[in-house]
């Protein structure tokens, strides 16, 4: 099983190398696949939602992948296959599902909220029960996860509440923010590496291992406290959603190479327990209060402080502030390196933030010009790290 975990690490590394500022989304998609749950990504076109899922599907040898762009005019034939004319001659209303969604292991449905009433009921049944009714007979489908995508949230009164509820994880995706990452994306950096491959058998083994991850008693207690705090705010996720979310916690623990779910894994629930965009901030604050220990709060603090320094150095180009900014980022980098050696449970999160701080330092250095005998740029700002 260690070999399977090693392959999973290779997949994560390859995806993070190619898709910049998508670490959280990549983790979430893999959590959804390991937990056999569905994930929704909401954001503007051109944010690599479909490209990310396509790349992941290529890394799972033997996986049947289905992708479709829905419109208000989409028909059941497009998703579930055409009627078999031969069977229809005998009065049998049966669809030929070959290469269609009922035979897929992994599916990506773009503009998911364009689903119309003609396909909605069958789609809901596949998502929730993993069943497709063909000629009235239920057929089990091999579907592990559906990744849904949309440019916008569904509007009230459209009858899509049940479809929205089927996605246990929900993420908002935006354009690349960091300038250096944007340039790396433009240069296709990270595309040259040979992509790793795992088999469907490898993935099935990891899913079975996920099911066996133990959940500590204090985690159940923390979930109960989260539920109570959410109710106090008028936010009431269903009992079913809380129950299903346990699989997300187990999958996150596996990604962190732990055999037990700890309170830190609860952080994934900030992307699961809200029902409307207006609830997101309240849910995030409540979940983080119960999920984050002192070490993780320090990571949040470092992330905020580094971003503030990065933004301020664009505004204040004085030599004095340049020296101060340089020292602050160096100090934060040192803190992260120390944390990386002592806190192995959060190694991947620490390394991701360390990479971000280093990228900030490199961009500051690359965007400055130096005199032959000077460490300051033309405006006096000290950039050399």
N, C-alpha and C positions, 0 to 999 in steps of 0.2 A: 504493500500500500504506500510505502514511502516513495516508490517510483512514480506512482500516480500523482502524489502531492508535488513531486519535483516537476512533473510535466505541467501541472497546474500553475506552478510558479513561472515556468517558461512562457506559458500562454499570457499570464498577467504582464510579465515584463515586455513581451512582444507588443501587446496592445497598448501599453503605456508609452512605449517608445514611438509608436506610430501616431497615436491620437493624443494630442497635447491638451492638458487641462481637462482630462476626462477620467482621472483616477477614481473619483467617487462613482461615476456612472459605470465604469468597467467593473469595479467591485460589486456594485448593485446588480448588474446583469448576471455576473457569475453566481452571486448569492441566489438570485431568482432561479437560475438553471439548476444549481445544486439542491435547492429546496423544492423544485418542481412548481414554482409559482410564476405569476405573470408580473411584468413591469411596464409602466407607462412613462414615456419621455415626452415632455411638452416643451416646445421651443420653436424658434423660427426655422425656416428652411435653410439648409446649408450649414448645419451644425454637426454634420457627420453622424447623425443618428442611424441611418440605414447602413452606411459604410462600416460602422463599428460592428454591427450585428452580422453583416456579410462576412467580414474578416474573421469573426469568432466562429462562424459556421464552417469556414474553410479549415479551421484548426481542429475540427472534430471529424476524423475520418469515419465515413459511413453514416454520418448524420444526414437525414433527409430534411432539406430546408425549403420553406415556402415563403415567398414575399409577394405582397400585393398592395397596390395603391387604391384605396377605396374612394369612390365618388358617390354622390347621391343617386347616380344611375346604375351603380354596380348591381349585378344580378347574382343569384345563388350559384349559377353555373361557374362564375369566375372563381369563387372560393371553394365550392364543394364538388365541382365537376358537372359535365353535361349528363342529361338523361340518356340511358342506354336505349337506343331505338329498337334494338332486337328484343329487349325485355319488355319494352312498351307495347310491342305487337301482341304480347301475351297478357297485357293488362297489369304488368309489373312496373311500378313507378320507382325505378332504381337508378342511382347516379353512378357514373364511372369516376371514381375518386382518384384514379392514378395521377400522380404528380400534384395533387391538390392538397388543401389543408388537412383533410381527415387522415392523410397518410404521412404527415410531416412530424418530425421530432422537434423542430424548432421553427417558429414562424415569426415574421415581421409584418405587421399590418400598419401601413402608413395612412395618415388621415383617418384614424380609427373611428372618429365620431361622425364620419360621413356614412356610417353603416345605416342602412334603411330598414324598415320593418320587414322587408322580404327576406333578409338574411339575419336579422337580429336574434330571433329565437334560437335558430340553429347555432349561431355563434356563441350565444350565452351558454348553451348546453355543452358545447365543446370546451369552453373555457372553464366552466365550473365542475362538470361531472366527467369530463373526458369521454363523452359519448357523442356519436353522430347517428341520428336516426335515418336509416336508408330503407325506403319502402316500409316505413313504420317500425322497423326492427332496430333496436339499439346495437351499435357496433362500437366497441372500445377503440379509442384512438391512441397512438403512441406519443402524443404531444407532451413534451416536457414543459415548455414555456412559450408564451406569446409575448413578444415585445411590441407594444403598441406605441404609435407616435402620432402627435398632433401639433399643429401650429397654435392651437388655442384650446381653452377649456370648453366643454359642452355647455350650452346655454340652458337655463331652466325651462322646463316645459317641452323639451324635445324628446322626452321619454328615454333618455340615455343614462339615467341614474344607475340602473342595474349593470350596465356595461362598465361604467366608471368604477363601480364597486368591485368588479371582478379583478381589478389590478391591485395586488397587495402592496406593491411598491410604486411610488410616484415621484418622478424627478423632473425638475425644471432645468433645461439645457440652454445655454447661451453661447454667443460667439467667444472665441479666444480673447482673453483680456490682456495677458502679458505680451509685450512687444517682441521679446526674444522668442517666445513660443510661436507667435504668429509668423515670424520670419523663418523659423525652423520648419513650420508647416508648409510655407511657400516653397521651400527648398526640397521638400519631400524627405527631410532627414528622418531616419528610422525605417524607411521603406526598403532599404537595401538588404536588411537581415533576412535570412531564410526563416520563414515562419515555422514555429514548432507544431507538432501534430500529436494529438492523443486520439485513441480509438473510442468508439461508443462503449466498448467494454470497460475502458479506463474510466469513462465518465459515470457509467452505471455503478462502478465500484466506489467512486467518490460520493455518489448520491446515497448509497447504502451506508457508507461511513458517516455521512451527515446525520442520517436517521438515528445513529447510535451515540451521538454526542450527548453527554449528560448535562442536565440543567440544574444548577445549584439552587438550594432552597431560598437563598437570599435574593436570587433573581426573580423568583415567583413573587416574593414579598415586594420587591421594587416595582414589578408590573402592577400589582394591586394598588400601590401608592400612586403610580402614574394614572391609573384609571380613575382614582378618586379625585386627583387634582384636575384632570380633564373634565370630569363631571361638574366640578366647582366652576369651571369656565364655560359650562353649557355645551361641552363637546363630548359626544357619546358614541364612540366607535362600538360596533356590535361585538357581542361575545364571540361570534365566529371569527371576526377579524383578529381579536386578541389571540384566540386559539391557533389560527393559522400562522400568526406572526412568530410562534415558537420555532417553526422551521427556519425562518430567516435568522434567528439568533444562533441556531445550530450551524447553519451554513457559514455565518460570519466567523464563528469560533473555529471552524475547520480551515477557513482561509488564513486565520491567524495561527494555524498549527497547534491548536489547543484541543484537548479531549473533553473540555468542560466549558459550558457557557458561563461567562462572568458578567458583572454589571456593566462593564465597558461595552459589551456587545449590544446593549439596549439602545445605543445611539442610532442604530439602523431604523428604529421605530419612528424617528422623527420624519421619515419619508413614507410612513405607512398609516399613521393614526389620524391624519387630518382628512376632512371630507370636502372642504372648500378652500380656495386660496387664502381667504381671510383668516383661516384657522392656523395656517402654517407656522407663523412666528410664535404663537402661544403654545402650540404642540412642541415645537423645537425647544423652547425654553424649559418646558416641564420635563421633557424627556432628558435633556442634558443635565438638569438638576439631579436626576436620579441615576444617570448613567456614568457621569464623568467623575473620576477621582482626581486627586491633586495633580498627578502627573499629566493627565490629559487636559486639565484646566491650564496647566503651564504651557502645553502645546498651543492651545487656543490663544493664550496671551502672547506667545512668541509670534504666531502667525499675524495677529493684529498689529503688534509693534513693528514687525518687519515691513508690513504693507504701508503703515503710516510713514516710516522712514523713506520708503521707496517713493511715495507720493510727494512728500515734502521736498525731497532732493530735486524734484522737477521744478519746484517753485522757487526755492532758495538756492541760488547758485554761488553763494559766497564761499570763500575758502574756509572760513571758520565752521560753517555748517557742514561743508564737505568732509572735513576732518572728523567732526562729530558723527556724521552718518556712517563713515567708514568704520569707526570704532564700535558703534552700536551693532552694525551687522556682523562684525567680527565676533563680538561678544555673544550674540545670538547663535552664531554658527558654533562657537565653542560649547555653549549650553546643549545644543542639539547633539553634538558629537559625544558629549558625556552621557546624555540620556540614551544614546544609541548603544552604549556598551553595558548599561545597567538595567535597562527596561526592555527585555527581549519580547514581552507580550505585545509591545507596540512598535516593534522594529520597523515594519513597513510604513507606518504613519510618520514616524520620526524621519525616516530616510526620504519620504516624499517631501516633507517640509524642508529638510536640509537641502534637497535638490532645488527647491523653489528659492530659498535664500541665496544659494550659490548663483542661480540664474540672475537674480537681482544684482548681485555684485558684478557679474560678468557684463551685464548690459550697461551698468554705470561706467565700467572701465572702457568698454567698446565705444560708447557714445562720447567719450572725452578725447581731447587732443593734447599732446604733451610737447613742451619744448625739450630740447636736447638735454638740458640739465635741470629740469623741473619736474615735480610730481603734481603739478596743478594744470588744469585746462586753461583755455584762453580767458575764461571768466573767473579764474581763480579757484574753481571748485576742485577739491582733492578727491580723485576717483580711484586711484590705484589701490587694489585690495590685496 
